[in-house]
Amino acid sequence: MIFDPATFAPTHFLWAYNNGVGTITLDRPERKNPLTFDSYQELRSTFWALNEAPAVKAIVVAGAGGNFCSGGDVHEIIGPLTQMDEDGLLAFTRMTGDLVRAMRACPQPIIAAVDGVCAGAGAIIAMASDLRLATPGAKTAFLFARVGLSGADMGACAILPRIVGHGRAAELLYTGRSMSADEGLAWGFFNRIVDDVHGDAARLAAQLASGPSLAHALTKKQLDAEWHLSIDDAIEAEARAQARCMQTKDFHRAYKAFAVRRTPVFEGN
């Protein structure tokens, strides 16, 4: 079934769609936008569904009320987890990891608009996005160790070192301390620090949405896949991906536009 972004009405977060850009807003500002079992599951289902949403070209993930996400809700997730048996706990950790899989598997570039608190699972959602913008006051913490848990959560030990380097990732995951926006920028976690994070994220998403969406999807796929390949295999995989792009109408549109000194209009095919 094709995902219809114009009629999608989630229960546990806000959704807006305009000109190819879908915006997910975590909307529990009175608690700094924590996640619940239900919101985890609905986010996971949404990102999987975006595989069948060709009209959606880019995604913004944001939080309401001046914060991004404070992680799992203490009373609605952390408390119940202390009462679960091993099977229940493993089902939960697999479900949360599946959210990251869904984010990485969907073809759309995902932009995290990080403001204020970005902690725990919120930091993971930002990490799993393709691009991250932050306000100067953003504080990001992979705080699992501070609640007696491993930093090995939802792929953090695999993905975070690729973004900031092994030593920096180890420090953040062992200590659970907050990373400032300036540190995040210097370490490569954030792409930009901006004052209007929601506006800048929307503008960047619109820019990506106006581009060649199939080519963007292949770029995203190869950025992930090539961590597991030798250089020779990566070069071959990119040759195949680029040859596929060269067969698209968008590529031919770009050539015709550049030939007459016009800006190409991409249509995603």
Protein Blocks (a to p, Z undefined) as FASTA:
>chain_A
ZZdfklgccfkbccddeehiacdddddfknoopacfklmmmmmmmmmmmmmmmkbmbdcd
ddeehiabecjafklmmmmmmmpcfklmmmmmmmmmmmmmmmmmpmbdcddddehjaehj
lmmmmmmpmbdcddfkbccddfklmnopafbgghlmmmmmmmnojklmmmmmmnopacdf
klmmmnomambdcfblmlmmmmmmmmmmmmcfklmmmmmmmmmmmmmpcfklmmmmmmmm
mmmmmmpmklmmmmmmmmnopacddehZZ
